[in-house]
Amino acid sequence: MAEETPEVAQVSAVPKIKTRKPKQRACDERNEKGKLCAGHLKRWYDLTPEVEAIVGKGAEIYRCEFCKILFRPDPKQQPNSYTLRY
């Protein structure tokens, strides 16, 4: 019972954090063979304590659905956290 499962080990590790490019909607990370991930970036609300310590509480963070890399929002773009803007 002392062994950690691979899923638990992956969740406890702090993932890579990148900044989104303007209007970026898909992941641009490449694997060791050079293949593009191209996973959809989805808003991530369930921040782990390790990630929350790095980016801050309640930060707007996006996560790739495949490779699980985190993306900070584009600093030039308005936040999507609010209601529709007119």
C-alpha positions as CSV (number, residue, x, y, z in Angstrom):
1,M,0.0,0.0,0.0
2,A,3.0,2.3,0.3
3,E,3.4,2.4,-3.5
4,E,2.1,5.5,-5.3
5,T,0.0,4.9,-8.5
6,P,1.1,6.7,-11.6
7,E,-2.0,8.8,-11.7
8,V,-1.4,10.1,-8.1
9,A,2.3,10.9,-8.9
10,Q,1.2,12.8,-12.1
11,V,-1.3,14.9,-10.2
12,S,1.0,15.8,-7.4
13,A,3.8,17.0,-9.8
14,V,3.6,20.7,-10.8
15,P,3.0,20.9,-14.6
16,K,4.7,23.3,-17.0
17,I,3.1,26.8,-17.2
18,K,3.2,28.8,-20.4
19,T,1.6,32.1,-21.5
20,R,-1.1,32.0,-24.2
21,K,-0.5,33.8,-27.5
22,P,-3.1,36.3,-28.7
23,K,-6.4,34.4,-29.4
24,Q,-4.7,31.0,-28.9
25,R,-7.3,28.2,-28.5
26,A,-5.1,25.1,-29.0
27,C,-2.0,23.8,-27.3
28,D,1.3,24.5,-29.2
29,E,3.5,22.1,-27.2
30,R,5.6,19.5,-29.2
31,N,6.6,16.1,-27.8
32,E,10.1,14.6,-28.0
33,K,9.4,13.5,-31.6
34,G,8.3,16.9,-32.7
35,K,4.6,16.1,-33.1
36,L,2.3,19.0,-32.2
37,C,-0.2,18.3,-29.3
38,A,-3.0,20.6,-30.6
39,G,-5.3,19.9,-27.6
40,H,-8.1,22.3,-26.8
41,L,-7.3,24.8,-24.0
42,K,-10.0,24.6,-21.5
43,R,-10.6,26.9,-18.4
44,W,-9.3,25.1,-15.3
45,Y,-11.1,25.9,-12.1
46,D,-9.8,23.0,-9.8
47,L,-6.3,24.4,-9.1
48,T,-4.1,22.1,-7.0
49,P,-2.4,23.7,-3.9
50,E,1.0,23.5,-5.7
51,V,-0.3,25.4,-8.8
52,E,-2.3,27.8,-6.6
53,A,0.9,28.7,-4.8
54,I,2.6,29.6,-8.1
55,V,-0.2,31.5,-9.9
56,G,-2.2,32.8,-7.0
57,K,-5.7,32.1,-5.7
58,G,-8.5,32.4,-8.2
59,A,-6.2,33.0,-11.1
60,E,-7.5,32.5,-14.7
61,I,-5.8,29.4,-15.9
62,Y,-6.3,27.2,-19.0
63,R,-5.2,23.6,-19.3
64,C,-4.6,21.5,-22.4
65,E,-7.0,18.5,-22.5
66,F,-4.3,16.1,-23.7
67,C,-0.8,17.0,-22.3
68,K,-2.2,18.9,-19.2
69,I,0.2,21.9,-19.6
70,L,-1.2,25.0,-18.0
71,F,-1.5,28.3,-19.8
72,R,-1.7,31.8,-18.3
73,P,-4.0,34.2,-20.2
74,D,-2.7,36.5,-22.8
75,P,-1.8,39.8,-21.0
76,K,-3.1,41.9,-23.9
77,Q,-6.5,40.2,-24.0
78,Q,-9.3,41.1,-21.6
79,P,-10.1,38.4,-19.0
80,N,-12.9,36.0,-19.8
81,S,-13.9,35.7,-16.2
82,Y,-16.6,38.4,-16.4
83,T,-20.0,38.6,-18.0
84,L,-20.4,39.6,-21.7
85,R,-19.0,43.0,-22.4
86,Y,-20.8,45.4,-24.7
